[in-house]
Structures are given as structure tokens and as C-alpha cells.
Amino acid sequence: MVVALFAVVGGLKRAQRGNLPANRLALLHVVAAYGKIRPSAMAAELQLNQSSITRVVQALADEGAVTVRGDPQDARACLVSLTPSGHKELERLHKIGLARFAKFVSGWDAEEVRAFTLLLRKFEESKAGVAAHEQQARRPRWRKENLP
């Protein structure tokens, strides 16, 4: 299972690295989910290098898909948000992605797709739980004692 999972994750990372459409879609999804978000938070969310985020944000801003404005709470930072054009681009890229994933599972029956989806969600929830537990364990003892 671990070998298969690493193969899938590795394939997704290779496809995303240097692939502007994949990075655009991921970035647009994150901006849409947060409304306004700092590039550093996008990099953390997507587990990408900050310079990759900067290049994609700049390209999307040049095209009018996102706006980049100063963060009123921190003059050193900026906030990225979607424009109406960005929402349309997100829909366009989403349709392309759905068509591609539909090809991946075209030989599967509906129950296999549902089961796979449920197991992916369950895996992600388990992974998030372990990460939260590990983060709690890394906190200094004085912080652990003062938290609920």
C-alpha cells in the first residue's frame, strides 16, 4: 500500500512541478477557499516553494484572474483574492481536471469510484489526526500544560 501511495503522490508532484495549469488550478482553489490569502499561506497549504507561488500569482494577476493588495494588518505582506475572471478560469480548469480524472477511472464501476472516494477521505482525516497529535507532542511542556 505504501509503495502504491508513494507512486501516486510522486506522479502528482511530477505533474505539478513546472506545470503551470496544475499550479494555477491548485492556487485558484486555495484562493477561492480562503477568499483572501497571503502567498506564504498558499505555499504552506500547497506544500510548494514560495517562489513557485510568486510566479503563478504574478501570472494570474497579469491576466486579471487575481488581485494582489497590501495586507492592512501587515504592511510587509499582501493578500491575493479572485476576480470574476478568476472564478471563470477556476471553473474552466475544474472542467478540464474532471474530464482528465474521469478518464483515469473510466473502467471503474460507480461503486468502485464511491469506495475509492470514501477511502481517500478517511485516509486524509486519519492523516490530519496524526499530524495534529504530532504537532501537540512537539509543543514545549509549558505550552502543553496551559492548553486544554
C-alpha positions as CSV (number, residue, x, y, z in Angstrom):
1,M,0.0,0.0,0.0
2,V,2.8,2.5,0.9
3,V,4.6,1.8,-2.4
4,A,1.4,2.4,-4.3
5,L,0.6,5.5,-2.4
6,F,4.1,7.0,-2.9
7,A,3.9,6.2,-6.6
8,V,0.6,8.1,-6.9
9,V,1.9,11.0,-4.8
10,G,5.1,11.1,-6.8
11,G,3.3,11.1,-10.0
12,L,1.1,14.0,-8.9
13,K,4.1,16.0,-7.7
14,R,5.9,15.4,-11.0
15,A,2.8,16.5,-12.9
16,Q,2.5,19.6,-10.7
17,R,6.2,20.7,-10.8
18,G,6.7,23.2,-13.5
19,N,3.1,22.5,-14.8
20,L,1.5,26.0,-14.8
21,P,-2.0,24.7,-15.4
22,A,-1.8,22.3,-12.5
23,N,-0.3,25.0,-10.2
24,R,-2.9,27.5,-11.5
25,L,-5.8,25.2,-10.6
26,A,-4.4,24.4,-7.2
27,L,-3.7,28.1,-6.4
28,L,-7.1,29.2,-7.7
29,H,-8.8,26.6,-5.5
30,V,-6.9,27.8,-2.4
31,V,-7.7,31.5,-3.1
32,A,-11.3,30.6,-3.7
33,A,-11.5,28.6,-0.4
34,Y,-9.9,31.4,1.7
35,G,-11.3,34.5,-0.1
36,K,-8.1,36.5,0.7
37,I,-4.8,34.8,1.5
38,R,-1.1,35.6,1.7
39,P,1.2,33.9,-0.7
40,S,3.2,32.4,2.2
41,A,0.0,30.7,3.4
42,M,-0.7,29.4,-0.1
43,A,2.8,28.0,-0.2
44,A,2.2,26.2,3.1
45,E,-1.2,25.0,2.1
46,L,0.0,23.6,-1.2
47,Q,3.4,22.5,0.1
48,L,5.1,24.4,-2.7
49,N,8.1,26.7,-2.7
50,Q,7.3,30.3,-2.1
51,S,9.0,31.3,-5.5
52,S,6.6,28.9,-7.3
53,I,3.6,30.6,-5.7
54,T,5.0,34.1,-6.6
55,R,5.4,33.2,-10.2
56,V,1.9,31.8,-10.5
57,V,0.3,34.6,-8.6
58,Q,2.1,37.1,-10.8
59,A,0.9,35.4,-14.0
60,L,-2.6,35.2,-12.7
61,A,-2.5,38.9,-11.7
62,D,-1.2,39.9,-15.1
63,E,-4.1,38.0,-16.7
64,G,-6.6,39.6,-14.3
65,A,-7.6,36.4,-12.6
66,V,-6.5,37.6,-9.1
67,T,-5.9,40.9,-7.4
68,V,-2.9,41.4,-5.1
69,R,-3.4,44.1,-2.5
70,G,-1.4,45.1,0.6
71,D,-2.4,43.5,3.8
72,P,-3.9,46.2,6.1
73,Q,-2.6,44.2,9.1
74,D,1.0,43.9,7.9
75,A,2.5,46.4,5.5
76,R,5.2,43.9,4.6
77,A,2.6,41.3,3.3
78,C,0.0,41.2,0.6
79,L,-3.3,39.4,0.1
80,V,-4.4,37.6,-3.0
81,S,-8.1,37.3,-4.0
82,L,-10.1,36.1,-7.0
83,T,-11.6,38.4,-9.6
84,P,-14.7,37.4,-11.5
85,S,-12.4,36.4,-14.3
86,G,-10.5,34.2,-11.8
87,H,-13.8,32.5,-10.9
88,K,-14.4,31.7,-14.6
89,E,-10.9,30.4,-15.0
90,L,-11.3,28.2,-12.0
91,E,-14.5,26.7,-13.5
92,R,-12.7,26.2,-16.8
93,L,-9.7,24.4,-15.3
94,H,-12.0,22.4,-13.0
95,K,-13.9,21.1,-16.0
96,I,-10.6,20.1,-17.7
97,G,-9.5,18.3,-14.5
98,L,-12.7,16.5,-14.0
99,A,-12.6,15.2,-17.6
100,R,-9.0,14.0,-17.0
101,F,-9.9,12.2,-13.8
102,A,-12.9,10.7,-15.4
103,K,-10.5,9.1,-17.9
104,F,-8.5,7.7,-15.1
105,V,-11.5,5.8,-13.7
106,S,-13.4,5.2,-16.9
107,G,-13.1,1.4,-16.5
108,W,-14.3,1.5,-12.9
109,D,-17.9,1.0,-11.9
110,A,-19.8,3.6,-9.8
111,E,-19.4,1.6,-6.6
112,E,-15.6,1.4,-7.0
113,V,-15.4,5.2,-7.5
114,R,-17.5,5.8,-4.4
115,A,-15.4,3.4,-2.3
116,F,-12.2,5.0,-3.5
117,T,-13.5,8.4,-2.7
118,L,-14.6,7.4,0.8
119,L,-11.3,5.7,1.5
120,L,-9.3,8.8,0.3
121,R,-11.4,11.0,2.6
122,K,-10.9,8.6,5.5
123,F,-7.2,8.5,4.8
124,E,-6.9,12.3,4.8
125,E,-8.9,12.5,8.1
126,S,-6.6,10.0,9.7
127,K,-3.5,11.8,8.4
128,A,-4.8,15.1,9.7
129,G,-5.4,13.5,13.1
130,V,-1.9,12.1,13.3
131,A,-0.4,15.4,12.2
132,A,-2.4,17.3,14.9
133,H,-1.3,14.7,17.5
134,E,2.4,15.0,16.4
135,Q,2.2,18.8,16.5
136,Q,0.8,18.7,20.0
137,A,3.6,16.4,21.1
138,R,6.3,18.7,19.7
139,R,5.0,21.7,21.8
140,P,7.1,22.6,24.8
141,R,5.8,21.1,28.0
142,W,5.0,24.6,29.5
143,R,2.7,25.2,26.5
144,K,1.0,21.8,26.8
145,E,0.2,22.4,30.4
146,N,-1.6,25.7,29.7
147,L,-3.7,24.3,26.8
148,P,-7.0,22.5,27.1
